[in-house]
């Protein structure tokens, strides 16, 4: 539980969140926290493991240095251990096909460390389906194309995957339709309200008549843009069961909104910039910067567009897209604590799936790699056993005996305390996460051991 200076409370098991929110003052602790943050930025997981491993390496080093061993010898030993562990990691890695079942195992392993069992199952399915929806053969996966939308409503189990987009605002005209089916989507970045010119300019008039002409010309300029959109709507939708939606990044003034409402068009203004690319990927079409020469090819299409009102907030759902390459995970929960916890877990789950697809390999989980690398990693494996609630010493001996007998990775079943084969039960860790942990921890620990003195950098105060 984290309590901020303002009294805000946050409950989390995510190591990255803890390190970001905690007030760390000691320079060594700050360096370890930065290494852990870099681990999260690169792989999305392994933050707590990084801190624990660096701490254990330094703890073991302290014992030997106190007996007179030179820190450089320890640093060289850490480097040799790192090389051996990376060699072992390459031996233990398992090729994985990016099938739904395999990715479910990877996602479940990541999420189970942060959420309860029932919620883990449903969120694992959502995360896997979201990544598979935006995945394109031969291209890297852009996780930014998965929108994470929060809705403080109902329970966490109501979290769902929307094969389309959810916008956190609605239409600004009371007479606009609230629900449309088979809708053409015009995504544009065109001002439909009168704005000042970008260059410094002035308009002068000598009489009221001249002023009226200026006002009329300004209005006609905007109305012509709106009429072009309405004309396209009439061409495509009249005499058919189709409807029309305008989603604009810039403003739409009240009179233009009224014109759209009379034609039965839903018009949304000031859509977020990040949603413009997502809209075209979800619905198709192109984001237009001009309403001149509009055609059907410029438009996207959605099977259902509707507005959902929750208290004072409005949400616009764009669903039933044919081939969505951008989707939305709609996270629900009774309070902000639950929503924040789900959001952190979902982010880690998505990164774990992405890592598995990009690597093409996974590593047996449940502490199997740590047991196999016990000679190199000293007492770090104890943390896995203590966390499960069983006697650390007995469990270590049991798992080591199983590993020697089986000659293959064995892990710990946290329910029974017995040994298990992670590959048979679908418990997998990311290859890149383990590789990054081993590499960064040994380097940081070695660098810290070779520090002779901590000095305050920067200019000293000239006062006094």
C-alpha positions as a Markdown table, in Angstrom:
| # | Residue | x | y | z |
|---|---|---|---|---|
| 1 | Unk | 0.0 | 0.0 | 0.0 |
| 2 | Unk | 1.4 | 3.4 | -1.1 |
| 3 | Unk | 0.3 | 6.6 | 0.6 |
| 4 | Unk | 1.2 | 9.8 | -1.2 |
| 5 | Unk | 1.9 | 13.1 | 0.5 |
| 6 | Unk | -1.6 | 14.3 | -0.4 |
| 7 | Unk | -3.1 | 11.2 | 1.3 |
| 8 | Unk | -3.9 | 9.3 | -1.9 |
| 9 | Unk | -3.8 | 5.5 | -1.5 |
| 10 | Unk | -2.6 | 3.0 | -4.1 |
| 11 | Unk | -2.6 | -0.8 | -3.6 |
| 12 | Unk | -0.3 | -2.7 | -6.0 |
| 13 | Unk | 1.9 | -5.7 | -6.4 |
| 14 | Unk | 3.7 | -4.3 | -9.5 |
| 15 | Unk | 7.3 | -3.6 | -8.7 |
| 16 | Unk | 7.6 | -0.9 | -11.3 |
| 17 | Unk | 4.7 | 1.1 | -9.8 |
| 18 | Unk | 6.3 | 0.7 | -6.3 |
| 19 | Unk | 9.6 | 2.0 | -7.5 |
| 20 | Unk | 8.0 | 4.9 | -9.4 |
| 21 | Unk | 5.9 | 6.0 | -6.5 |
| 22 | Unk | 8.4 | 5.5 | -3.6 |
| 23 | Unk | 10.5 | 8.4 | -2.4 |
| 24 | Unk | 14.1 | 7.0 | -2.8 |
| 25 | Unk | 16.9 | 9.2 | -1.5 |
| 26 | Unk | 20.0 | 7.0 | -1.2 |
| 27 | Unk | 22.0 | 7.1 | -4.5 |
| 28 | Unk | 22.7 | 3.3 | -4.5 |
| 29 | Unk | 19.0 | 2.5 | -4.0 |
| 30 | Unk | 18.2 | 5.1 | -6.7 |
| 31 | Unk | 20.5 | 3.4 | -9.2 |
| 32 | Unk | 18.9 | 0.0 | -8.5 |
| 33 | Unk | 15.5 | 1.5 | -9.0 |
| 34 | Unk | 16.6 | 3.0 | -12.3 |
| 35 | Unk | 17.9 | -0.4 | -13.5 |
| 36 | Unk | 14.6 | -1.9 | -12.6 |
| 37 | Unk | 12.7 | 0.8 | -14.4 |
| 38 | Unk | 14.8 | 0.2 | -17.5 |
| 39 | Unk | 14.0 | -3.5 | -17.2 |
| 40 | Unk | 10.3 | -2.6 | -17.3 |
| 41 | Unk | 10.7 | -0.1 | -20.2 |
| 42 | Unk | 12.5 | -2.8 | -22.3 |
| 43 | Unk | 10.6 | -5.9 | -21.5 |
| 44 | Unk | 7.5 | -4.9 | -19.4 |
| 45 | Unk | 8.2 | -7.4 | -16.6 |
| 46 | Unk | 10.9 | -8.6 | -14.1 |
| 47 | Unk | 11.2 | -5.4 | -12.1 |
| 48 | Unk | 10.9 | -7.1 | -8.7 |
| 49 | Unk | 13.2 | -9.9 | -9.7 |
| 50 | Unk | 15.8 | -7.3 | -10.8 |
| 51 | Unk | 15.8 | -5.6 | -7.4 |
| 52 | Unk | 15.9 | -8.9 | -5.5 |
| 53 | Unk | 18.8 | -10.3 | -7.6 |
| 54 | Unk | 20.9 | -7.1 | -7.3 |
| 55 | Unk | 20.3 | -7.0 | -3.6 |
| 56 | Unk | 21.2 | -10.6 | -3.1 |
| 57 | Unk | 24.4 | -10.3 | -5.2 |
| 58 | Unk | 25.5 | -7.3 | -3.1 |
| 59 | Unk | 24.6 | -9.1 | 0.1 |
| 60 | Unk | 26.7 | -12.1 | -0.8 |
| 61 | Unk | 29.5 | -9.8 | -2.0 |
| 62 | Unk | 29.5 | -8.0 | 1.3 |
| 63 | Unk | 30.3 | -11.2 | 3.2 |
| 64 | Unk | 33.4 | -12.0 | 1.1 |
| 65 | Unk | 34.6 | -8.3 | 0.9 |
| 66 | Unk | 34.4 | -8.2 | 4.8 |
| 67 | Unk | 36.8 | -11.2 | 4.8 |
| 68 | Unk | 39.3 | -9.2 | 2.7 |
| 69 | Unk | 38.4 | -10.2 | -0.9 |
| 70 | Unk | 39.0 | -7.4 | -3.4 |
| 71 | Unk | 35.8 | -6.1 | -5.0 |
| 72 | Unk | 37.2 | -6.5 | -8.5 |
| 73 | Unk | 37.6 | -10.2 | -8.0 |
| 74 | Unk | 33.9 | -10.3 | -7.0 |
| 75 | Unk | 33.0 | -8.3 | -10.1 |
| 76 | Unk | 34.9 | -10.7 | -12.4 |
| 77 | Unk | 33.1 | -13.6 | -10.7 |
| 78 | Unk | 29.7 | -12.0 | -11.3 |
| 79 | Unk | 30.6 | -11.5 | -15.0 |
| 80 | Unk | 31.6 | -15.2 | -15.3 |
| 81 | Unk | 28.4 | -16.2 | -13.6 |
| 82 | Unk | 26.4 | -14.0 | -16.0 |
| 83 | Unk | 28.0 | -15.7 | -19.0 |
| 84 | Unk | 27.2 | -19.2 | -17.6 |
| 85 | Unk | 23.6 | -18.2 | -16.8 |
| 86 | Unk | 23.1 | -16.8 | -20.3 |
| 87 | Unk | 24.5 | -20.1 | -21.8 |
| 88 | Unk | 22.1 | -22.1 | -19.6 |
| 89 | Unk | 19.2 | -19.8 | -20.6 |
| 90 | Unk | 19.9 | -20.6 | -24.2 |
| 91 | Unk | 19.8 | -24.3 | -23.4 |
| 92 | Unk | 16.5 | -24.1 | -21.5 |
| 93 | Unk | 14.6 | -21.9 | -23.9 |
| 94 | Unk | 11.7 | -23.6 | -25.6 |
| 95 | Unk | 10.6 | -22.7 | -29.2 |
| 96 | Unk | 6.9 | -21.5 | -29.1 |
| 97 | Unk | 4.4 | -21.2 | -31.9 |
| 98 | Unk | 2.2 | -18.1 | -31.5 |
| 99 | Unk | -1.0 | -20.1 | -31.1 |
| 100 | Unk | -3.8 | -18.8 | -28.9 |
| 101 | Unk | -3.3 | -21.6 | -26.3 |
| 102 | Unk | 0.4 | -21.0 | -26.0 |
| 103 | Unk | 0.0 | -17.2 | -25.7 |
| 104 | Unk | -2.8 | -17.9 | -23.1 |
| 105 | Unk | -0.2 | -19.8 | -20.9 |
| 106 | Unk | 2.3 | -16.9 | -21.2 |
| 107 | Unk | -0.3 | -14.3 | -20.4 |
| 108 | Unk | -1.7 | -16.3 | -17.5 |
| 109 | Unk | 1.7 | -16.8 | -15.9 |
| 110 | Unk | 2.3 | -13.0 | -16.0 |
| 111 | Unk | -1.1 | -12.0 | -14.7 |
| 112 | Unk | -1.3 | -14.5 | -11.9 |
| 113 | Unk | 1.4 | -12.7 | -10.0 |
| 114 | Unk | -0.7 | -9.6 | -9.8 |
| 115 | Unk | -4.4 | -10.6 | -9.8 |
| 116 | Unk | -6.7 | -13.3 | -8.3 |
| 117 | Unk | -7.4 | -16.5 | -10.2 |
| 118 | Unk | -10.8 | -15.8 | -11.6 |
| 119 | Unk | -10.0 | -12.4 | -13.0 |
| 120 | Unk | -6.7 | -13.7 | -14.4 |
| 121 | Unk | -8.5 | -16.2 | -16.6 |
| 122 | Unk | -10.8 | -13.6 | -18.2 |
| 123 | Unk | -8.1 | -11.0 | -18.6 |
| 124 | Unk | -5.7 | -13.5 | -20.2 |
| 125 | Unk | -8.3 | -14.2 | -22.9 |
| 126 | Unk | -8.9 | -10.5 | -23.5 |
| 127 | Unk | -5.1 | -9.7 | -23.7 |
| 128 | Unk | -4.4 | -12.6 | -26.1 |
| 129 | Unk | -7.4 | -11.7 | -28.4 |
| 130 | Unk | -6.4 | -8.1 | -28.4 |
| 131 | Unk | -2.8 | -8.8 | -29.5 |
| 132 | Unk | -3.9 | -11.3 | -32.1 |
| 133 | Unk | -6.4 | -8.8 | -33.5 |
| 134 | Unk | -3.8 | -6.2 | -34.2 |
| 135 | Unk | -1.0 | -8.6 | -35.3 |
| 136 | Unk | 0.0 | -8.5 | -38.9 |
| 137 | Unk | 2.3 | -11.0 | -40.5 |
| 138 | Unk | 5.8 | -9.7 | -41.2 |
| 139 | Unk | 5.3 | -6.5 | -39.1 |
| 140 | Unk | 6.2 | -5.8 | -35.5 |
| 141 | Unk | 3.3 | -5.4 | -33.1 |
| 142 | Unk | 2.4 | -1.8 | -32.0 |
| 143 | Unk | 0.8 | -2.2 | -28.6 |
| 144 | Unk | -0.2 | 1.5 | -28.7 |
| 145 | Unk | -3.0 | 0.3 | -31.1 |
| 146 | Unk | -4.7 | -1.3 | -28.1 |
| 147 | Unk | -6.5 | 1.5 | -26.3 |
| 148 | Unk | -6.9 | 1.0 | -22.5 |
| 149 | Unk | -10.1 | 2.7 | -21.5 |
| 150 | Unk | -11.2 | 3.0 | -17.9 |
| 151 | Unk | -14.9 | 3.0 | -16.8 |
| 152 | Unk | -15.7 | 3.2 | -13.1 |
| 153 | Unk | -18.8 | 1.0 | -13.3 |
| 154 | Unk | -19.8 | -2.5 | -12.1 |
| 155 | Unk | -17.1 | -5.0 | -11.2 |
| 156 | Unk | -13.6 | -6.0 | -12.5 |
| 157 | Unk | -15.1 | -9.2 | -14.0 |
| 158 | Unk | -17.1 | -7.0 | -16.4 |
| 159 | Unk | -13.9 | -6.0 | -18.2 |
| 160 | Unk | -14.3 | -6.7 | -21.9 |
| 161 | Unk | -12.6 | -6.4 | -25.3 |
| 162 | Unk | -14.2 | -4.1 | -27.9 |
| 163 | Unk | -13.3 | -5.0 | -31.5 |
| 164 | Unk | -13.3 | -1.3 | -32.4 |
| 165 | Unk | -12.9 | 1.9 | -30.4 |
| 166 | Unk | -14.4 | 3.6 | -27.3 |
| 167 | Unk | -14.2 | 7.4 | -27.2 |
| 168 | Unk | -14.5 | 9.1 | -23.9 |
| 169 | Unk | -16.9 | 11.8 | -25.1 |
| 170 | Unk | -20.2 | 12.0 | -27.0 |
| 171 | Unk | -22.1 | 14.2 | -29.4 |
| 172 | Unk | -22.7 | 17.8 | -28.4 |
| 173 | Unk | -26.2 | 18.2 | -29.8 |
| 174 | Unk | -29.4 | 16.9 | -28.1 |
| 175 | Unk | -31.1 | 16.1 | -31.4 |
| 176 | Unk | -28.4 | 13.9 | -32.8 |
| 177 | Unk | -29.2 | 10.1 | -33.0 |
| 178 | Unk | -27.8 | 8.0 | -30.1 |
| 179 | Unk | -27.5 | 4.8 | -32.0 |
| 180 | Unk | -26.6 | 4.1 | -35.7 |
| 181 | Unk | -26.1 | 0.8 | -37.5 |
| 182 | Unk | -24.1 | 0.2 | -40.7 |
| 183 | Unk | -22.4 | 3.5 | -40.4 |
| 184 | Unk | -19.9 | 5.1 | -42.7 |
| 185 | Unk | -17.2 | 6.8 | -40.7 |
| 186 | Unk | -15.6 | 10.1 | -41.8 |
| 187 | Unk | -12.4 | 10.7 | -39.8 |
| 188 | Unk | -11.2 | 14.2 | -40.4 |
| 189 | Unk | -9.0 | 17.1 | -39.1 |
| 190 | Unk | -11.0 | 20.0 | -40.6 |
| 191 | Unk | -12.1 | 23.1 | -38.7 |
| 192 | Unk | -15.9 | 23.4 | -38.9 |
| 193 | Unk | -16.1 | 26.6 | -36.9 |
| 194 | Unk | -14.8 | 30.1 | -37.7 |
| 195 | Unk | -11.2 | 30.6 | -36.6 |
| 196 | Unk | -8.8 | 33.5 | -36.7 |
| 197 | Unk | -6.3 | 33.3 | -39.5 |
| 198 | Unk | -2.9 | 31.8 | -38.7 |
| 199 | Unk | -1.1 | 34.9 | -39.9 |
| 200 | Unk | -1.7 | 38.3 | -38.3 |
| 201 | Unk | -4.5 | 39.9 | -40.4 |
| 202 | Unk | -7.2 | 42.6 | -39.9 |
| 203 | Unk | -10.6 | 43.2 | -41.5 |
| 204 | Unk | -12.0 | 46.7 | -41.6 |
| 205 | Unk | -15.4 | 48.0 | -42.5 |
| 206 | Unk | -17.0 | 51.4 | -42.7 |
| 207 | Unk | -20.7 | 50.6 | -42.2 |
| 208 | Unk | -23.1 | 48.0 | -40.6 |
| 209 | Unk | -23.9 | 46.7 | -44.1 |
| 210 | Unk | -20.2 | 45.9 | -44.7 |
| 211 | Unk | -20.0 | 44.2 | -41.3 |
| 212 | Unk | -23.0 | 42.0 | -42.1 |
| 213 | Unk | -21.4 | 41.0 | -45.4 |
| 214 | Unk | -18.2 | 39.9 | -43.6 |
| 215 | Unk | -20.2 | 37.9 | -41.1 |
| 216 | Unk | -22.2 | 36.3 | -43.9 |
| 217 | Unk | -19.1 | 35.4 | -45.9 |
| 218 | Unk | -17.5 | 33.8 | -42.8 |
| 219 | Unk | -20.6 | 31.7 | -42.2 |
| 220 | Unk | -20.8 | 30.6 | -45.8 |
| 221 | Unk | -17.2 | 29.5 | -45.7 |
| 222 | Unk | -17.9 | 27.1 | -42.9 |
| 223 | Unk | -21.3 | 26.0 | -44.2 |
| 224 | Unk | -19.8 | 25.1 | -47.5 |
| 225 | Unk | -17.6 | 22.6 | -45.8 |
| 226 | Unk | -20.5 | 21.1 | -43.8 |
| 227 | Unk | -22.6 | 20.9 | -47.0 |
| 228 | Unk | -19.9 | 18.9 | -48.8 |
| 229 | Unk | -20.0 | 16.3 | -46.0 |
| 230 | Unk | -23.9 | 16.3 | -46.1 |
| 231 | Unk | -23.9 | 15.8 | -49.9 |
| 232 | Unk | -21.6 | 12.8 | -49.6 |
| 233 | Unk | -23.9 | 11.4 | -46.9 |
| 234 | Unk | -26.9 | 11.8 | -49.2 |
| 235 | Unk | -25.1 | 10.1 | -52.1 |
| 236 | Unk | -24.2 | 7.0 | -50.0 |
| 237 | Unk | -27.0 | 6.7 | -47.5 |
| 238 | Unk | -30.2 | 7.9 | -49.2 |
| 239 | Unk | -32.3 | 5.0 | -50.5 |
| 240 | Unk | -30.2 | 2.5 | -48.4 |
| 241 | Unk | -30.1 | 1.3 | -44.8 |
| 242 | Unk | -26.6 | 3.0 | -44.2 |
| 243 | Unk | -26.0 | 5.8 | -41.8 |
| 244 | Unk | -23.2 | 8.4 | -41.4 |
| 245 | Unk | -20.8 | 9.5 | -38.6 |
| 246 | Unk | -18.3 | 12.4 | -38.5 |
| 247 | Unk | -15.4 | 12.3 | -36.1 |
| 248 | Unk | -13.4 | 15.5 | -36.2 |
| 249 | Unk | -10.1 | 16.3 | -34.5 |
| 250 | Unk | -10.9 | 20.0 | -34.6 |
| 251 | Unk | -14.0 | 22.0 | -33.6 |
| 252 | Unk | -17.5 | 22.0 | -34.9 |
| 253 | Unk | -19.6 | 25.1 | -34.0 |
| 254 | Unk | -23.3 | 24.9 | -32.8 |
| 255 | Unk | -24.8 | 25.9 | -36.2 |
| 256 | Unk | -22.8 | 23.2 | -38.0 |
| 257 | Unk | -23.8 | 20.6 | -35.4 |
| 258 | Unk | -27.5 | 21.6 | -36.0 |
| 259 | Unk | -27.0 | 21.1 | -39.7 |
| 260 | Unk | -25.6 | 17.6 | -39.1 |
| 261 | Unk | -28.4 | 16.7 | -36.6 |
| 262 | Unk | -31.1 | 17.6 | -39.1 |
| 263 | Unk | -29.5 | 15.1 | -41.5 |
| 264 | Unk | -29.4 | 12.3 | -38.8 |
| 265 | Unk | -25.6 | 12.4 | -38.6 |
| 266 | Unk | -23.6 | 11.8 | -35.4 |
| 267 | Unk | -20.8 | 14.4 | -35.3 |
| 268 | Unk | -18.1 | 14.3 | -32.6 |
| 269 | Unk | -15.7 | 17.2 | -32.3 |
| 270 | Unk | -12.2 | 17.5 | -30.7 |
| 271 | Unk | -11.4 | 13.8 | -30.8 |
| 272 | Unk | -8.0 | 13.0 | -29.2 |
| 273 | Unk | -5.1 | 12.9 | -31.6 |
| 274 | Unk | -4.1 | 9.4 | -30.6 |
| 275 | Unk | -7.5 | 8.1 | -31.6 |
| 276 | Unk | -7.3 | 9.4 | -35.2 |
| 277 | Unk | -4.8 | 6.7 | -36.3 |
| 278 | Unk | -6.7 | 4.1 | -34.3 |
| 279 | Unk | -9.9 | 5.0 | -36.0 |
| 280 | Unk | -8.6 | 4.4 | -39.5 |
| 281 | Unk | -7.0 | 1.1 | -38.4 |
| 282 | Unk | -10.2 | -0.1 | -36.7 |
| 283 | Unk | -12.7 | 1.1 | -39.3 |
| 284 | Unk | -10.7 | 1.6 | -42.5 |
| 285 | Unk | -10.6 | 4.8 | -44.6 |
| 286 | Unk | -8.3 | 7.7 | -44.3 |
| 287 | Unk | -7.9 | 10.7 | -42.0 |
| 288 | Unk | -8.8 | 13.6 | -44.2 |
| 289 | Unk | -7.4 | 17.2 | -43.9 |
| 290 | Unk | -9.9 | 18.6 | -46.4 |
| 291 | Unk | -13.5 | 18.0 | -47.4 |
| 292 | Unk | -12.9 | 18.7 | -51.1 |
| 293 | Unk | -13.2 | 15.7 | -53.4 |
| 294 | Unk | -14.5 | 13.3 | -50.7 |
| 295 | Unk | -15.4 | 9.8 | -51.9 |
| 296 | Unk | -16.5 | 6.5 | -50.5 |
| 297 | Unk | -12.9 | 5.2 | -50.5 |
| 298 | Unk | -12.0 | 7.9 | -47.9 |
| 299 | Unk | -14.6 | 6.5 | -45.4 |
| 300 | Unk | -14.4 | 3.8 | -42.8 |
| 301 | Unk | -17.2 | 1.5 | -41.8 |
| 302 | Unk | -18.6 | 0.2 | -38.5 |
| 303 | Unk | -21.5 | -2.1 | -38.0 |
| 304 | Unk | -22.6 | -0.2 | -34.8 |
| 305 | Unk | -22.0 | 3.2 | -33.4 |
| 306 | Unk | -23.8 | 4.2 | -30.2 |
| 307 | Unk | -23.6 | 6.6 | -27.2 |
| 308 | Unk | -23.4 | 5.3 | -23.6 |
| 309 | Unk | -24.1 | 7.7 | -20.7 |
| 310 | Unk | -22.7 | 6.9 | -17.3 |
| 311 | Unk | -23.5 | 9.6 | -14.8 |
| 312 | Unk | -22.1 | 12.9 | -16.2 |
| 313 | Unk | -19.8 | 11.1 | -18.6 |
| 314 | Unk | -20.5 | 10.1 | -22.1 |
| 315 | Unk | -18.8 | 7.4 | -24.1 |
| 316 | Unk | -19.1 | 6.7 | -27.8 |
| 317 | Unk | -18.7 | 3.0 | -28.9 |
| 318 | Unk | -17.6 | 2.2 | -32.5 |
| 319 | Unk | -18.1 | -1.5 | -32.8 |
| 320 | Unk | -18.5 | -4.4 | -35.3 |
| 321 | Unk | -15.7 | -3.3 | -37.5 |
| 322 | Unk | -14.9 | -5.9 | -40.3 |
| 323 | Unk | -11.1 | -6.2 | -39.9 |
| 324 | Unk | -10.1 | -4.1 | -36.9 |
| 325 | Unk | -6.3 | -3.6 | -36.6 |
| 326 | Unk | -6.9 | -1.4 | -33.5 |
| 327 | Unk | -9.0 | -2.5 | -30.5 |
| 328 | Unk | -10.0 | -1.3 | -27.1 |
| 329 | Unk | -9.8 | -3.1 | -23.7 |
| 330 | Unk | -12.7 | -1.6 | -21.7 |
| 331 | Unk | -11.6 | -1.9 | -18.0 |
| 332 | Unk | -14.4 | -1.8 | -15.4 |
| 333 | Unk | -14.2 | -1.6 | -11.7 |
| 334 | Unk | -16.0 | -0.2 | -8.6 |
| 335 | Unk | -13.2 | 2.2 | -7.7 |
| 336 | Unk | -10.0 | 3.8 | -8.9 |
| 337 | Unk | -7.8 | 1.4 | -6.9 |
| 338 | Unk | -9.2 | -1.6 | -8.8 |
| 339 | Unk | -9.0 | 0.1 | -12.1 |
| 340 | Unk | -5.3 | 1.1 | -11.5 |
| 341 | Unk | -4.5 | -2.5 | -10.5 |
| 342 | Unk | -6.2 | -3.9 | -13.6 |
| 343 | Unk | -4.5 | -1.4 | -15.9 |
| 344 | Unk | -1.0 | -2.2 | -14.6 |
| 345 | Unk | -1.7 | -6.0 | -14.9 |
| 346 | Unk | -3.1 | -5.7 | -18.4 |
| 347 | Unk | -0.1 | -3.7 | -19.6 |
| 348 | Unk | 2.3 | -6.4 | -18.2 |
| 349 | Unk | 0.2 | -9.1 | -19.8 |
| 350 | Unk | 0.2 | -7.4 | -23.2 |
| 351 | Unk | 4.0 | -7.0 | -23.1 |
| 352 | Unk | 4.5 | -10.6 | -22.0 |
| 353 | Unk | 2.5 | -11.8 | -25.1 |
| 354 | Unk | 4.3 | -9.4 | -27.4 |
| 355 | Unk | 7.7 | -10.6 | -26.0 |
| 356 | Unk | 6.8 | -14.3 | -26.6 |
| 357 | Unk | 5.8 | -13.6 | -30.2 |
| 358 | Unk | 8.9 | -11.5 | -31.0 |
| 359 | Unk | 11.3 | -13.9 | -29.3 |
| 360 | Unk | 9.8 | -17.1 | -30.6 |
| 361 | Unk | 11.0 | -18.7 | -27.3 |
| 362 | Unk | 9.9 | -19.0 | -23.7 |
| 363 | Unk | 11.6 | -20.3 | -20.6 |
| 364 | Unk | 10.1 | -22.8 | -18.1 |
| 365 | Unk | 8.5 | -20.8 | -15.2 |
| 366 | Unk | 7.6 | -21.6 | -11.6 |
| 367 | Unk | 11.3 | -21.0 | -10.6 |
| 368 | Unk | 12.6 | -23.8 | -12.9 |
| 369 | Unk | 15.3 | -21.6 | -14.4 |
| 370 | Unk | 16.4 | -20.4 | -11.0 |
| 371 | Unk | 16.7 | -23.9 | -9.7 |
| 372 | Unk | 18.7 | -25.0 | -12.8 |
| 373 | Unk | 21.0 | -22.0 | -12.3 |
| 374 | Unk | 21.3 | -22.3 | -8.6 |
| 375 | Unk | 25.1 | -22.7 | -8.7 |
| 376 | Unk | 25.5 | -19.4 | -10.4 |
| 377 | Unk | 22.8 | -17.4 | -8.7 |
| 378 | Unk | 23.5 | -18.4 | -5.1 |
| 379 | Unk | 20.5 | -17.8 | -2.7 |
| 380 | Unk | 18.3 | -15.8 | -5.1 |
| 381 | Unk | 16.2 | -19.0 | -5.7 |
| 382 | Unk | 15.1 | -18.8 | -2.0 |
| 383 | Unk | 12.8 | -15.9 | -2.7 |
| 384 | Unk | 10.6 | -18.1 | -5.0 |
| 385 | Unk | 10.2 | -20.6 | -2.2 |
| 386 | Unk | 9.6 | -18.2 | 0.6 |
| 387 | Unk | 6.9 | -16.4 | -1.5 |
| 388 | Unk | 5.0 | -19.6 | -1.9 |
| 389 | Unk | 4.7 | -20.1 | 1.9 |
| 390 | Unk | 6.6 | -23.4 | 2.2 |
| 391 | Unk | 9.9 | -24.0 | 4.1 |
| 392 | Unk | 12.6 | -22.6 | 2.0 |
| 393 | Unk | 15.4 | -25.1 | 2.9 |
| 394 | Unk | 13.3 | -28.3 | 2.5 |
| 395 | Unk | 11.8 | -27.1 | -0.8 |
| 396 | Unk | 15.2 | -26.2 | -2.3 |
| 397 | Unk | 16.6 | -29.6 | -1.4 |
| 398 | Unk | 13.6 | -31.4 | -2.9 |
| 399 | Unk | 13.7 | -29.4 | -6.1 |
| 400 | Unk | 17.4 | -29.8 | -6.5 |
| 401 | Unk | 17.1 | -33.6 | -6.1 |
| 402 | Unk | 14.3 | -33.6 | -8.7 |
| 403 | Unk | 16.4 | -31.6 | -11.1 |
| 404 | Unk | 19.4 | -33.9 | -10.7 |
| 405 | Unk | 17.2 | -37.0 | -11.3 |
| 406 | Unk | 15.1 | -35.6 | -14.2 |
| 407 | Unk | 17.9 | -33.7 | -15.9 |
| 408 | Unk | 15.3 | -31.2 | -17.1 |
| 409 | Unk | 13.8 | -28.0 | -15.7 |
| 410 | Unk | 11.5 | -28.5 | -12.6 |
| 411 | Unk | 9.6 | -25.8 | -10.8 |
| 412 | Unk | 7.5 | -25.4 | -7.7 |
| 413 | Unk | 3.8 | -26.0 | -7.4 |
| 414 | Unk | 2.7 | -23.2 | -5.0 |
| 415 | Unk | -0.5 | -25.1 | -4.1 |
| 416 | Unk | 1.0 | -28.5 | -3.1 |
| 417 | Unk | 4.7 | -27.6 | -2.5 |
| 418 | Unk | 5.7 | -30.5 | -4.8 |
| 419 | Unk | 7.9 | -30.3 | -7.9 |
| 420 | Unk | 6.3 | -29.9 | -11.3 |
| 421 | Unk | 7.4 | -29.7 | -14.9 |
| 422 | Unk | 6.5 | -26.1 | -16.1 |
| 423 | Unk | 6.4 | -27.1 | -19.7 |
| 424 | Unk | 3.7 | -29.7 | -19.0 |
| 425 | Unk | 1.5 | -27.4 | -17.0 |
| 426 | Unk | 1.9 | -24.3 | -19.3 |
| 427 | Unk | 3.8 | -22.1 | -16.9 |
| 428 | Unk | 6.2 | -20.0 | -19.0 |
| 429 | Unk | 8.4 | -16.9 | -18.4 |
| 430 | Unk | 9.6 | -14.6 | -21.2 |
| 431 | Unk | 13.0 | -15.4 | -22.6 |
| 432 | Unk | 13.9 | -11.8 | -23.1 |
| 433 | Unk | 12.9 | -10.9 | -19.5 |
| 434 | Unk | 15.2 | -13.5 | -18.0 |
| 435 | Unk | 18.0 | -12.5 | -20.3 |
| 436 | Unk | 17.7 | -8.8 | -19.4 |
| 437 | Unk | 17.5 | -9.6 | -15.7 |
| 438 | Unk | 20.8 | -11.6 | -15.8 |
| 439 | Unk | 22.6 | -9.1 | -17.9 |
| 440 | Unk | 21.6 | -5.9 | -16.1 |
| 441 | Unk | 21.8 | -7.2 | -12.5 |
| 442 | Unk | 25.4 | -8.5 | -12.9 |
| 443 | Unk | 26.5 | -5.2 | -14.5 |
| 444 | Unk | 24.8 | -3.0 | -11.9 |
| 445 | Unk | 26.1 | -5.1 | -9.0 |
| 446 | Unk | 29.6 | -5.1 | -10.4 |
| 447 | Unk | 29.6 | -1.3 | -10.9 |
| 448 | Unk | 28.3 | -0.7 | -7.4 |
| 449 | Unk | 31.1 | -2.9 | -6.0 |
| 450 | Unk | 33.7 | -0.9 | -7.7 |
| 451 | Unk | 32.5 | 2.4 | -6.3 |
| 452 | Unk | 35.2 | 3.8 | -3.9 |
| 453 | Unk | 33.3 | 6.9 | -2.7 |
| 454 | Unk | 30.0 | 8.8 | -3.1 |
| 455 | Unk | 30.6 | 12.5 | -3.9 |
| 456 | Unk | 28.0 | 15.2 | -4.3 |
| 457 | Unk | 28.2 | 16.6 | -7.8 |
| 458 | Unk | 27.3 | 20.1 | -9.0 |
| 459 | Unk | 28.3 | 23.6 | -7.8 |
| 460 | Unk | 28.3 | 24.2 | -4.1 |
| 461 | Unk | 26.4 | 27.2 | -2.6 |
| 462 | Unk | 28.4 | 30.5 | -2.8 |
| 463 | Unk | 26.6 | 31.9 | 0.3 |
| 464 | Unk | 28.5 | 32.1 | 3.6 |
